[in-house]
Amino acid sequence: MAMSSQHQDVDPERQRSGTGPAAPEPHGVGPSDPAAPDEGEELLGCGRPIDSIWATLDGPPDEHQRSCEYCTQARHSLQSLAALTDAARAEEQELAPAPSIRSRVMGFARMHVRRSHPVLAFRTDSSELFVSQAAVAARVRRTVDSFPGLTARRCRVSTEQTLPDGERPLHLRVSMNISPESVYTSYDRNLRTAIVEDLRDELGLTAQTVDLEIEDINDRV
């Protein structure tokens, strides 16, 4: 289930309640291949989405994964994260596996992929300033998670045009899980304002557009 909400030119004073380097083309992956990336997915150095590694984690690696250093490293990292998650559950038998566990593991993995895709946030004739997508996404996730009934999933960061003063405002696409109760509140306006203010106050960045997308509605968010 997915619902989206779009907003542009957010006013950061409301009361709180260009893109980076182009991603590589996947090597040896056709458009009908399960490993083919969707638009906006975080890609490994070989061009495959990291989610394709998770999808095959319980089985043997395919031919590409066996010969690819990027997929091999990602597979080992995800296997370690999955093992730690299983160990934590085993220690607490009464701990129910919440639906957000998978998204948390994948969120951690995506964060490291994003470190290799910086975003240009400021440009003049003599200088450029790049910011880490991971830093922006981490700040946005903390803001989303601070709202009752919301759990952050993905945060995609891009920029487009340069303003006269050299600044390149951010464009954010944020997906989340949400509880049924939160669907009927004004969480979207309040959340956008909070994201804009937190990025401005803590990272000194301007978010021009904040698009919100609900990936799932679940009582156990």
Contacts in CASP RR format, 6 or more apart in sequence:
PFRMAT RR
TARGET T0000
AUTHOR 0000-0000-0000
METHOD contacts of the structure
MODEL  1
MAMSSQHQDVDPERQRSGTGPAAPEPHGVGPSDPAAPDEGEELLGCGRPI
DSIWATLDGPPDEHQRSCEYCTQARHSLQSLAALTDAARAEEQELAPAPS
IRSRVMGFARMHVRRSHPVLAFRTDSSELFVSQAAVAARVRRTVDSFPGL
TARRCRVSTEQTLPDGERPLHLRVSMNISPESVYTSYDRNLRTAIVEDLR
DELGLTAQTVDLEIEDINDRV
1 214 0 8 1.000
1 215 0 8 1.000
1 216 0 8 1.000
1 217 0 8 1.000
2 175 0 8 1.000
2 213 0 8 1.000
2 214 0 8 1.000
2 215 0 8 1.000
3 213 0 8 1.000
3 214 0 8 1.000
4 211 0 8 1.000
4 212 0 8 1.000
4 213 0 8 1.000
4 214 0 8 1.000
5 188 0 8 1.000
5 211 0 8 1.000
5 212 0 8 1.000
5 213 0 8 1.000
5 214 0 8 1.000
6 209 0 8 1.000
6 211 0 8 1.000
6 212 0 8 1.000
7 188 0 8 1.000
7 192 0 8 1.000
7 209 0 8 1.000
7 210 0 8 1.000
7 211 0 8 1.000
7 212 0 8 1.000
8 208 0 8 1.000
8 209 0 8 1.000
9 208 0 8 1.000
9 209 0 8 1.000
10 192 0 8 1.000
10 193 0 8 1.000
10 196 0 8 1.000
10 207 0 8 1.000
10 208 0 8 1.000
10 209 0 8 1.000
10 210 0 8 1.000
11 193 0 8 1.000
12 193 0 8 1.000
12 196 0 8 1.000
12 197 0 8 1.000
12 200 0 8 1.000
14 189 0 8 1.000
14 193 0 8 1.000
15 193 0 8 1.000
16 190 0 8 1.000
16 193 0 8 1.000
16 194 0 8 1.000
16 197 0 8 1.000
17 186 0 8 1.000
17 190 0 8 1.000
17 193 0 8 1.000
18 120 0 8 1.000
18 158 0 8 1.000
18 159 0 8 1.000
18 160 0 8 1.000
18 161 0 8 1.000
18 168 0 8 1.000
19 119 0 8 1.000
19 158 0 8 1.000
19 159 0 8 1.000
19 160 0 8 1.000
20 117 0 8 1.000
20 118 0 8 1.000
20 119 0 8 1.000
20 120 0 8 1.000
20 158 0 8 1.000
20 159 0 8 1.000
21 117 0 8 1.000
21 118 0 8 1.000
23 37 0 8 1.000
23 43 0 8 1.000
23 47 0 8 1.000
23 117 0 8 1.000
24 43 0 8 1.000
24 45 0 8 1.000
24 46 0 8 1.000
24 47 0 8 1.000
25 47 0 8 1.000
26 33 0 8 1.000
26 35 0 8 1.000
26 36 0 8 1.000
26 37 0 8 1.000
26 43 0 8 1.000
26 46 0 8 1.000
26 47 0 8 1.000
26 48 0 8 1.000
27 46 0 8 1.000
27 47 0 8 1.000
27 48 0 8 1.000
27 64 0 8 1.000
27 68 0 8 1.000
28 64 0 8 1.000
29 35 0 8 1.000
29 36 0 8 1.000
29 37 0 8 1.000
29 47 0 8 1.000
29 48 0 8 1.000
29 64 0 8 1.000
30 36 0 8 1.000
34 52 0 8 1.000
34 55 0 8 1.000
35 48 0 8 1.000
35 49 0 8 1.000
35 52 0 8 1.000
35 62 0 8 1.000
35 64 0 8 1.000
37 43 0 8 1.000
37 47 0 8 1.000
37 48 0 8 1.000
37 49 0 8 1.000
37 52 0 8 1.000
38 49 0 8 1.000
40 156 0 8 1.000
41 49 0 8 1.000
41 50 0 8 1.000
41 51 0 8 1.000
42 49 0 8 1.000
42 50 0 8 1.000
42 110 0 8 1.000
42 113 0 8 1.000
42 114 0 8 1.000
42 117 0 8 1.000
43 49 0 8 1.000
43 50 0 8 1.000
43 113 0 8 1.000
44 50 0 8 1.000
44 53 0 8 1.000
44 70 0 8 1.000
44 71 0 8 1.000
44 74 0 8 1.000
44 113 0 8 1.000
45 70 0 8 1.000
45 116 0 8 1.000
46 64 0 8 1.000
46 68 0 8 1.000
46 70 0 8 1.000
46 71 0 8 1.000
47 70 0 8 1.000
48 64 0 8 1.000
48 68 0 8 1.000
48 70 0 8 1.000
48 71 0 8 1.000
50 74 0 8 1.000
50 78 0 8 1.000
50 106 0 8 1.000
50 109 0 8 1.000
50 110 0 8 1.000
50 113 0 8 1.000
51 106 0 8 1.000
53 65 0 8 1.000
53 71 0 8 1.000
53 74 0 8 1.000
53 75 0 8 1.000
53 78 0 8 1.000
54 78 0 8 1.000
54 102 0 8 1.000
54 105 0 8 1.000
54 106 0 8 1.000
54 109 0 8 1.000
56 62 0 8 1.000
56 65 0 8 1.000
57 75 0 8 1.000
57 78 0 8 1.000
57 79 0 8 1.000
57 82 0 8 1.000
61 71 0 8 1.000
61 72 0 8 1.000
61 75 0 8 1.000
64 71 0 8 1.000
65 71 0 8 1.000
65 72 0 8 1.000
65 75 0 8 1.000
66 72 0 8 1.000
74 109 0 8 1.000
77 109 0 8 1.000
77 112 0 8 1.000
78 105 0 8 1.000
78 109 0 8 1.000
81 105 0 8 1.000
81 108 0 8 1.000
81 109 0 8 1.000
82 105 0 8 1.000
85 101 0 8 1.000
85 105 0 8 1.000
88 95 0 8 1.000
89 95 0 8 1.000
89 97 0 8 1.000
96 220 0 8 1.000
98 220 0 8 1.000
99 177 0 8 1.000
99 216 0 8 1.000
99 218 0 8 1.000
99 220 0 8 1.000
99 221 0 8 1.000
100 151 0 8 1.000
100 177 0 8 1.000
100 220 0 8 1.000
100 221 0 8 1.000
103 151 0 8 1.000
103 153 0 8 1.000
103 177 0 8 1.000
107 153 0 8 1.000
107 154 0 8 1.000
110 137 0 8 1.000
110 154 0 8 1.000
111 134 0 8 1.000
111 137 0 8 1.000
111 138 0 8 1.000
112 134 0 8 1.000
114 132 0 8 1.000
114 133 0 8 1.000
114 134 0 8 1.000
114 137 0 8 1.000
115 132 0 8 1.000
115 133 0 8 1.000
115 134 0 8 1.000
117 133 0 8 1.000
118 130 0 8 1.000
118 131 0 8 1.000
118 132 0 8 1.000
118 133 0 8 1.000
119 130 0 8 1.000
119 131 0 8 1.000
119 132 0 8 1.000
119 133 0 8 1.000
119 136 0 8 1.000
119 157 0 8 1.000
119 158 0 8 1.000
119 159 0 8 1.000
119 170 0 8 1.000
120 128 0 8 1.000
120 129 0 8 1.000
120 130 0 8 1.000
120 159 0 8 1.000
120 168 0 8 1.000
121 129 0 8 1.000
121 130 0 8 1.000
121 131 0 8 1.000
121 159 0 8 1.000
121 167 0 8 1.000
121 168 0 8 1.000
121 170 0 8 1.000
121 205 0 8 1.000
122 128 0 8 1.000
122 129 0 8 1.000
122 166 0 8 1.000
122 167 0 8 1.000
122 168 0 8 1.000
123 129 0 8 1.000
123 162 0 8 1.000
123 166 0 8 1.000
123 168 0 8 1.000
124 166 0 8 1.000
131 203 0 8 1.000
131 205 0 8 1.000
133 157 0 8 1.000
135 203 0 8 1.000
136 155 0 8 1.000
136 157 0 8 1.000
136 170 0 8 1.000
136 172 0 8 1.000
136 199 0 8 1.000
136 203 0 8 1.000
136 205 0 8 1.000
137 154 0 8 1.000
137 155 0 8 1.000
137 157 0 8 1.000
139 198 0 8 1.000
139 199 0 8 1.000
139 202 0 8 1.000
139 203 0 8 1.000
140 152 0 8 1.000
140 155 0 8 1.000
140 172 0 8 1.000
140 174 0 8 1.000
140 195 0 8 1.000
140 198 0 8 1.000
140 199 0 8 1.000
141 152 0 8 1.000
141 155 0 8 1.000
142 198 0 8 1.000
143 191 0 8 1.000
143 194 0 8 1.000
143 195 0 8 1.000
143 198 0 8 1.000
144 150 0 8 1.000
144 151 0 8 1.000
144 152 0 8 1.000
144 174 0 8 1.000
144 176 0 8 1.000
144 191 0 8 1.000
144 195 0 8 1.000
145 151 0 8 1.000
145 152 0 8 1.000
146 194 0 8 1.000
147 182 0 8 1.000
147 187 0 8 1.000
147 190 0 8 1.000
147 191 0 8 1.000
147 194 0 8 1.000
148 179 0 8 1.000
148 182 0 8 1.000
149 178 0 8 1.000
149 179 0 8 1.000
149 181 0 8 1.000
149 182 0 8 1.000
149 221 0 8 1.000
150 176 0 8 1.000
150 177 0 8 1.000
150 178 0 8 1.000
150 179 0 8 1.000
150 182 0 8 1.000
150 187 0 8 1.000
150 191 0 8 1.000
150 221 0 8 1.000
151 176 0 8 1.000
151 177 0 8 1.000
151 178 0 8 1.000
151 221 0 8 1.000
152 174 0 8 1.000
152 175 0 8 1.000
152 176 0 8 1.000
153 175 0 8 1.000
153 176 0 8 1.000
153 177 0 8 1.000
153 215 0 8 1.000
154 173 0 8 1.000
154 174 0 8 1.000
154 175 0 8 1.000
155 172 0 8 1.000
155 173 0 8 1.000
155 174 0 8 1.000
155 175 0 8 1.000
156 172 0 8 1.000
156 173 0 8 1.000
156 174 0 8 1.000
157 170 0 8 1.000
157 171 0 8 1.000
157 172 0 8 1.000
158 170 0 8 1.000
158 171 0 8 1.000
159 168 0 8 1.000
159 169 0 8 1.000
159 170 0 8 1.000
159 171 0 8 1.000
160 168 0 8 1.000
160 171 0 8 1.000
161 168 0 8 1.000
162 168 0 8 1.000
163 169 0 8 1.000
167 206 0 8 1.000
169 206 0 8 1.000
169 207 0 8 1.000
169 208 0 8 1.000
169 209 0 8 1.000
170 199 0 8 1.000
170 205 0 8 1.000
170 206 0 8 1.000
170 207 0 8 1.000
170 208 0 8 1.000
170 209 0 8 1.000
171 207 0 8 1.000
171 208 0 8 1.000
171 209 0 8 1.000
171 211 0 8 1.000
172 195 0 8 1.000
172 207 0 8 1.000
172 209 0 8 1.000
172 210 0 8 1.000
172 211 0 8 1.000
173 211 0 8 1.000
173 213 0 8 1.000
174 195 0 8 1.000
174 210 0 8 1.000
174 211 0 8 1.000
174 212 0 8 1.000
174 213 0 8 1.000
175 212 0 8 1.000
175 213 0 8 1.000
175 214 0 8 1.000
175 215 0 8 1.000
176 212 0 8 1.000
176 213 0 8 1.000
176 214 0 8 1.000
176 215 0 8 1.000
177 214 0 8 1.000
177 215 0 8 1.000
177 216 0 8 1.000
177 217 0 8 1.000
177 218 0 8 1.000
177 221 0 8 1.000
178 187 0 8 1.000
178 214 0 8 1.000
178 216 0 8 1.000
178 217 0 8 1.000
178 218 0 8 1.000
178 221 0 8 1.000
179 217 0 8 1.000
179 218 0 8 1.000
179 219 0 8 1.000
179 221 0 8 1.000
180 217 0 8 1.000
180 219 0 8 1.000
183 214 0 8 1.000
183 217 0 8 1.000
188 212 0 8 1.000
191 212 0 8 1.000
192 210 0 8 1.000
192 212 0 8 1.000
195 207 0 8 1.000
195 210 0 8 1.000
196 206 0 8 1.000
196 207 0 8 1.000
196 210 0 8 1.000
199 205 0 8 1.000
199 206 0 8 1.000
199 207 0 8 1.000
200 206 0 8 1.000
200 207 0 8 1.000
END
